[in-house]
Amino acid sequence: MGMNMQVMGGIWLGQDDEPMLGDVRIALLEQIDETGSISKAAKAVGISYKTAWDAVDSMKNLSGEPLVESASGGKGGGGTRLSEAARKLVQTYRLIQQEHERFLASLSDGIDDFQNSYQLIRRLSMKSSARNQFFGRITAIRGGSVNAEVELSLNGDDKITAIITHESLENLDLKIGGEAWALIKASWVIITTGDSDFKLSVRNRLCGTVSRLTKGQVNSDVVLTLTGGNTVSAIVTNDSVEQMGLKEGAKACAIFKASSVILGIAA
């Protein structure tokens, strides 16, 4: 059974990044108002008598005015009540809390699949110097005497093959059906025109359309958009761009060796 994930959070009121009021302190003030006793309020909230008074003193210092008024008998005796300012403060906090809870509930309702969305956030937060970052599912693992060949399926029908050591396979705990990242530096990618029918020893050949071409002094940054929506970046000399007639909208393929693919998983 899937876990029903929800967005959760808390609120605090304070000044200059100094938290003054949270749930425990508000509950303490409410109990003081209800019981008329610091000791009874502390017991109801689940804190010590000293901690309760420390909290009251701290709130007084931060708010600039007394929040608790004691009758004759001092801290240990007599009645205790909230000041009018404290009552307004509690009321304000509870109103803010209600709005906060409604906001979180609305946010949770707006997420159809929280777990997948959370995983997406983690993926997008990954940082790497490699221009090409692909996320996919492992669809095949073929073992050899020294290395293992891992096939990663991307969106659409695109697949990437990586060659890694058996030690890396074990350390990453890669298994068929698992998810993984594939990282390829743009300088490791070679661009060929789509009508090339010659055979190459490279295992990876991803074809698509040139969607962006940015020329520099010597090299150009060529971006292909694949049928599944993924993009591949390559660094190509300007001379090669001219010779192949590369331009936006042109058909082309990106090729790279399986040994140039770095695999990784989310920690």
DRENDO-1510 file (C-alpha; in Angstrom, 1 decimal, always signed):
<recs>
REC; n; res; u; v; w
REC; 1; MET; +0.0; +0.0; +0.0 .
REC; 2; GLY; +1.4; +3.4; -1.0 .
REC; 3; MET; +2.2; +6.0; +1.7 .
REC; 4; ASN; -0.2; +9.0; +1.7 .
REC; 5; MET; +2.4; +11.8; +1.6 .
REC; 6; GLN; +1.5; +15.3; +2.6 .
REC; 7; VAL; +3.2; +18.7; +2.8 .
REC; 8; MET; +3.8; +19.6; +6.5 .
REC; 9; GLY; +5.4; +22.5; +8.3 .
REC; 10; GLY; +5.2; +24.7; +11.3 .
REC; 11; ILE; +5.2; +28.5; +12.0 .
REC; 12; TRP; +7.0; +30.7; +14.5 .
REC; 13; LEU; +6.5; +34.4; +15.3 .
REC; 14; GLY; +9.5; +36.5; +16.1 .
REC; 15; GLN; +11.7; +39.5; +15.4 .
REC; 16; ASP; +15.1; +39.9; +13.7 .
REC; 17; ASP; +15.3; +36.1; +12.9 .
REC; 18; GLU; +14.7; +35.4; +16.6 .
REC; 19; PRO; +11.8; +33.0; +17.1 .
REC; 20; MET; +9.6; +34.2; +19.9 .
REC; 21; LEU; +6.4; +32.2; +19.6 .
REC; 22; GLY; +5.8; +28.6; +18.6 .
REC; 23; ASP; +3.3; +25.9; +19.3 .
REC; 24; VAL; +4.6; +25.1; +22.8 .
REC; 25; ARG; +4.8; +28.7; +24.0 .
REC; 26; ILE; +1.3; +29.5; +22.6 .
REC; 27; ALA; -0.1; +26.4; +24.3 .
REC; 28; LEU; +1.6; +27.5; +27.5 .
REC; 29; LEU; -0.1; +30.9; +27.3 .
REC; 30; GLU; -3.4; +29.3; +26.6 .
REC; 31; GLN; -3.1; +27.0; +29.6 .
REC; 32; ILE; -2.1; +29.9; +31.8 .
REC; 33; ASP; -5.2; +31.7; +30.7 .
REC; 34; GLU; -7.4; +28.6; +31.3 .
REC; 35; THR; -5.9; +27.4; +34.7 .
REC; 36; GLY; -4.7; +30.7; +36.1 .
REC; 37; SER; -1.5; +28.9; +37.3 .
REC; 38; ILE; +2.0; +28.7; +35.8 .
REC; 39; SER; +2.6; +25.3; +37.5 .
REC; 40; LYS; -0.6; +23.8; +36.2 .
REC; 41; ALA; +0.0; +25.2; +32.7 .
REC; 42; ALA; +3.5; +23.9; +32.7 .
REC; 43; LYS; +2.3; +20.4; +33.7 .
REC; 44; ALA; -0.4; +20.5; +31.0 .
REC; 45; VAL; +2.1; +21.4; +28.3 .
REC; 46; GLY; +4.6; +18.9; +29.5 .
REC; 47; ILE; +7.5; +21.2; +30.6 .
REC; 48; SER; +9.0; +22.1; +33.9 .
REC; 49; TYR; +7.9; +25.0; +36.1 .
REC; 50; LYS; +11.3; +26.7; +35.6 .
REC; 51; THR; +11.1; +26.2; +31.8 .
REC; 52; ALA; +7.7; +27.7; +31.8 .
REC; 53; TRP; +8.9; +30.8; +33.6 .
REC; 54; ASP; +12.0; +31.1; +31.4 .
REC; 55; ALA; +9.7; +31.0; +28.4 .
REC; 56; VAL; +7.4; +33.7; +29.9 .
REC; 57; ASP; +10.4; +35.9; +30.7 .
REC; 58; SER; +11.8; +35.4; +27.2 .
REC; 59; MET; +8.5; +36.3; +25.6 .
REC; 60; LYS; +8.3; +39.4; +27.7 .
REC; 61; ASN; +11.8; +40.5; +26.7 .
REC; 62; LEU; +11.2; +39.9; +23.0 .
REC; 63; SER; +7.7; +41.4; +22.9 .
REC; 64; GLY; +8.7; +44.5; +25.0 .
REC; 65; GLU; +5.7; +44.2; +27.4 .
REC; 66; PRO; +4.5; +41.8; +30.0 .
REC; 67; LEU; +2.4; +38.9; +28.7 .
REC; 68; VAL; +1.6; +37.4; +32.0 .
REC; 69; GLU; +0.3; +39.2; +35.1 .
REC; 70; SER; +0.7; +37.7; +38.6 .
REC; 71; ALA; -1.6; +38.4; +41.5 .
REC; 72; SER; -0.4; +38.8; +45.1 .
REC; 73; GLY; +1.7; +35.9; +46.3 .
REC; 74; GLY; +4.5; +36.1; +43.7 .
REC; 75; LYS; +5.5; +33.5; +41.1 .
REC; 76; GLY; +4.9; +30.6; +43.4 .
REC; 77; GLY; +1.4; +31.6; +44.7 .
REC; 78; GLY; -1.6; +33.7; +43.9 .
REC; 79; GLY; -3.4; +33.8; +40.6 .
REC; 80; THR; -1.8; +34.3; +37.2 .
REC; 81; ARG; -3.5; +35.7; +34.1 .
REC; 82; LEU; -2.6; +36.8; +30.6 .
REC; 83; SER; -2.4; +40.4; +29.8 .
REC; 84; GLU; -4.7; +41.8; +27.0 .
REC; 85; ALA; -1.6; +42.0; +24.7 .
REC; 86; ALA; -0.9; +38.3; +25.3 .
REC; 87; ARG; -4.5; +37.3; +24.5 .
REC; 88; LYS; -4.4; +39.3; +21.2 .
REC; 89; LEU; -1.0; +37.6; +20.4 .
REC; 90; VAL; -2.5; +34.1; +21.0 .
REC; 91; GLN; -5.5; +35.0; +18.9 .
REC; 92; THR; -3.3; +36.3; +16.1 .
REC; 93; TYR; -1.1; +33.2; +16.2 .
REC; 94; ARG; -4.0; +30.8; +16.0 .
REC; 95; LEU; -5.5; +32.7; +13.0 .
REC; 96; ILE; -2.2; +32.6; +11.2 .
REC; 97; GLN; -1.9; +28.9; +12.0 .
REC; 98; GLN; -5.3; +28.2; +10.5 .
REC; 99; GLU; -4.4; +29.9; +7.3 .
REC; 100; HIS; -1.1; +28.1; +7.3 .
REC; 101; GLU; -2.8; +24.7; +7.7 .
REC; 102; ARG; -5.2; +25.6; +4.9 .
REC; 103; PHE; -2.3; +26.5; +2.6 .
REC; 104; LEU; -0.5; +23.2; +3.4 .
REC; 105; ALA; -3.7; +21.2; +2.8 .
REC; 106; SER; -4.2; +23.0; -0.5 .
REC; 107; LEU; -0.6; +22.4; -1.5 .
REC; 108; SER; -0.9; +18.7; -0.7 .
REC; 109; ASP; -4.2; +18.3; -2.6 .
REC; 110; GLY; -2.5; +19.9; -5.7 .
REC; 111; ILE; +0.2; +17.2; -5.8 .
REC; 112; ASP; -1.2; +14.1; -7.5 .
REC; 113; ASP; +1.9; +12.0; -6.9 .
REC; 114; PHE; +3.9; +13.5; -4.1 .
REC; 115; GLN; +6.6; +10.8; -4.0 .
REC; 116; ASN; +7.4; +11.2; -7.7 .
REC; 117; SER; +7.4; +15.0; -7.4 .
REC; 118; TYR; +9.8; +14.7; -4.5 .
REC; 119; GLN; +12.1; +12.5; -6.5 .
REC; 120; LEU; +11.9; +15.1; -9.4 .
REC; 121; ILE; +13.0; +17.9; -7.1 .
REC; 122; ARG; +16.0; +15.8; -6.0 .
REC; 123; ARG; +16.9; +15.1; -9.6 .
REC; 124; LEU; +16.8; +18.8; -10.5 .
REC; 125; SER; +18.9; +19.7; -7.5 .
REC; 126; MET; +21.8; +17.5; -8.6 .
REC; 127; LYS; +24.9; +19.5; -9.8 .
REC; 128; SER; +27.5; +18.3; -12.2 .
REC; 129; SER; +30.0; +19.7; -14.6 .
REC; 130; ALA; +28.8; +17.3; -17.3 .
REC; 131; ARG; +26.6; +19.1; -19.8 .
REC; 132; ASN; +24.6; +16.0; -20.6 .
REC; 133; GLN; +22.6; +14.6; -17.7 .
REC; 134; PHE; +20.0; +11.8; -18.4 .
REC; 135; PHE; +17.7; +10.1; -15.9 .
REC; 136; GLY; +16.3; +6.7; -16.8 .
REC; 137; ARG; +15.6; +3.1; -15.8 .
REC; 138; ILE; +18.0; +0.2; -16.0 .
REC; 139; THR; +16.6; -2.3; -18.6 .
REC; 140; ALA; +19.6; -4.6; -19.0 .
REC; 141; ILE; +22.8; -5.6; -17.3 .
REC; 142; ARG; +25.4; -7.8; -19.1 .
REC; 143; GLY; +28.3; -9.0; -17.2 .
REC; 144; GLY; +31.8; -9.6; -18.6 .
REC; 145; SER; +35.1; -10.9; -17.2 .
REC; 146; VAL; +36.3; -7.4; -16.1 .
REC; 147; ASN; +33.5; -4.9; -16.8 .
REC; 148; ALA; +29.7; -4.8; -16.9 .
REC; 149; GLU; +27.5; -3.3; -19.6 .
REC; 150; VAL; +24.5; -1.4; -18.3 .
REC; 151; GLU; +21.6; -0.3; -20.5 .
REC; 152; LEU; +19.6; +2.8; -19.4 .
REC; 153; SER; +16.3; +3.5; -21.1 .
REC; 154; LEU; +15.3; +7.2; -21.3 .
REC; 155; ASN; +12.0; +8.8; -22.3 .
REC; 156; GLY; +10.8; +7.6; -25.7 .
REC; 157; ASP; +12.8; +4.8; -27.3 .
REC; 158; ASP; +16.2; +6.3; -26.5 .
REC; 159; LYS; +18.7; +4.1; -24.7 .
REC; 160; ILE; +22.2; +4.7; -23.4 .
REC; 161; THR; +24.8; +2.0; -22.8 .
REC; 162; ALA; +27.5; +2.4; -20.2 .
REC; 163; ILE; +30.6; +0.3; -19.4 .
REC; 164; ILE; +31.5; +0.2; -15.7 .
REC; 165; THR; +33.6; -2.1; -13.5 .
REC; 166; HIS; +32.0; -4.9; -11.5 .
REC; 167; GLU; +33.1; -3.0; -8.4 .
REC; 168; SER; +31.1; +0.0; -9.4 .
REC; 169; LEU; +28.1; -2.1; -10.3 .
REC; 170; GLU; +28.2; -3.6; -6.8 .
REC; 171; ASN; +28.9; -0.2; -5.0 .
REC; 172; LEU; +26.0; +1.5; -6.8 .
REC; 173; ASP; +23.8; -1.6; -6.2 .
REC; 174; LEU; +22.5; -1.3; -9.8 .
REC; 175; LYS; +19.7; -3.7; -10.7 .
REC; 176; ILE; +17.3; -4.1; -13.6 .
REC; 177; GLY; +14.3; -1.9; -12.9 .
REC; 178; GLY; +16.3; +0.5; -10.8 .
REC; 179; GLU; +16.8; +4.2; -11.6 .
REC; 180; ALA; +20.1; +5.9; -12.4 .
REC; 181; TRP; +21.8; +8.9; -13.9 .
REC; 182; ALA; +23.9; +9.0; -17.0 .
REC; 183; LEU; +26.5; +11.8; -17.3 .
REC; 184; ILE; +28.4; +12.6; -20.5 .
REC; 185; LYS; +30.6; +15.5; -21.0 .
REC; 186; ALA; +29.8; +17.6; -24.2 .
REC; 187; SER; +33.4; +17.3; -25.3 .
REC; 188; TRP; +33.0; +13.5; -25.5 .
REC; 189; VAL; +30.1; +13.6; -27.9 .
REC; 190; ILE; +30.6; +13.5; -31.7 .
REC; 191; ILE; +28.0; +14.8; -34.1 .
REC; 192; THR; +27.2; +13.1; -37.4 .
REC; 193; THR; +24.7; +14.0; -40.0 .
REC; 194; GLY; +21.5; +11.9; -40.0 .
REC; 195; ASP; +22.1; +10.4; -43.5 .
REC; 196; SER; +25.4; +8.7; -42.4 .
REC; 197; ASP; +25.1; +4.9; -42.9 .
REC; 198; PHE; +28.7; +3.9; -42.1 .
REC; 199; LYS; +29.3; +1.6; -39.1 .
REC; 200; LEU; +31.2; +2.7; -36.0 .
REC; 201; SER; +32.5; +0.9; -32.9 .
REC; 202; VAL; +30.8; +3.3; -30.5 .
REC; 203; ARG; +27.8; +1.8; -28.7 .
REC; 204; ASN; +25.7; +5.0; -28.3 .
REC; 205; ARG; +23.9; +6.7; -31.2 .
REC; 206; LEU; +21.1; +9.2; -30.3 .
REC; 207; CYS; +19.4; +10.9; -33.2 .
REC; 208; GLY; +17.3; +14.0; -33.4 .
REC; 209; THR; +17.0; +17.5; -34.6 .
REC; 210; VAL; +19.4; +20.5; -34.1 .
REC; 211; SER; +17.4; +22.7; -31.8 .
REC; 212; ARG; +20.1; +25.2; -30.9 .
REC; 213; LEU; +23.5; +26.1; -32.4 .
REC; 214; THR; +25.6; +28.7; -30.6 .
REC; 215; LYS; +28.9; +29.7; -32.4 .
REC; 216; GLY; +32.0; +30.8; -30.5 .
REC; 217; GLN; +35.4; +31.9; -31.7 .
REC; 218; VAL; +36.6; +28.4; -32.5 .
REC; 219; ASN; +33.9; +25.9; -31.5 .
REC; 220; SER; +30.1; +25.8; -31.6 .
REC; 221; ASP; +27.7; +24.4; -29.0 .
REC; 222; VAL; +25.3; +22.1; -30.8 .
REC; 223; VAL; +22.2; +20.9; -29.0 .
REC; 224; LEU; +20.1; +18.1; -30.4 .
REC; 225; THR; +16.5; +17.4; -29.3 .
REC; 226; LEU; +15.7; +13.7; -29.4 .
REC; 227; THR; +12.3; +12.1; -30.1 .
REC; 228; GLY; +11.7; +11.5; -26.5 .
REC; 229; GLY; +12.2; +15.1; -25.5 .
REC; 230; ASN; +15.8; +14.8; -24.1 .
REC; 231; THR; +18.5; +17.0; -25.4 .
REC; 232; VAL; +22.1; +16.2; -26.1 .
REC; 233; SER; +24.9; +18.9; -26.2 .
REC; 234; ALA; +28.1; +18.6; -28.1 .
REC; 235; ILE; +31.1; +20.8; -28.7 .
REC; 236; VAL; +31.9; +20.9; -32.4 .
REC; 237; THR; +34.5; +23.0; -34.2 .
REC; 238; ASN; +33.2; +25.7; -36.5 .
REC; 239; ASP; +34.9; +24.1; -39.5 .
REC; 240; SER; +33.0; +20.9; -38.8 .
REC; 241; VAL; +29.7; +22.8; -38.5 .
REC; 242; GLU; +30.3; +24.3; -41.9 .
REC; 243; GLN; +31.4; +21.1; -43.5 .
REC; 244; MET; +28.4; +19.1; -42.2 .
REC; 245; GLY; +26.0; +22.0; -42.9 .
REC; 246; LEU; +24.7; +21.9; -39.4 .
REC; 247; LYS; +21.9; +24.4; -38.6 .
REC; 248; GLU; +18.8; +24.6; -36.5 .
REC; 249; GLY; +16.2; +22.2; -37.8 .
REC; 250; ALA; +18.8; +19.8; -39.4 .
REC; 251; LYS; +18.7; +16.1; -38.7 .
REC; 252; ALA; +21.8; +14.8; -36.9 .
REC; 253; CYS; +23.0; +12.1; -34.5 .
REC; 254; ALA; +25.1; +12.3; -31.3 .
REC; 255; ILE; +27.5; +9.4; -30.8 .
REC; 256; PHE; +29.7; +8.5; -27.9 .
REC; 257; LYS; +31.5; +5.6; -26.4 .
REC; 258; ALA; +29.9; +3.5; -23.6 .
REC; 259; SER; +33.1; +4.0; -21.6 .
REC; 260; SER; +32.5; +7.8; -21.7 .
REC; 261; VAL; +29.2; +7.4; -19.8 .
REC; 262; ILE; +29.4; +7.9; -16.0 .
REC; 263; LEU; +26.5; +6.3; -14.1 .
REC; 264; GLY; +25.2; +7.5; -10.7 .
REC; 265; ILE; +22.3; +7.1; -8.4 .
REC; 266; ALA; +20.5; +9.4; -6.0 .
REC; 267; ALA; +21.9; +9.1; -2.5 .
</recs>
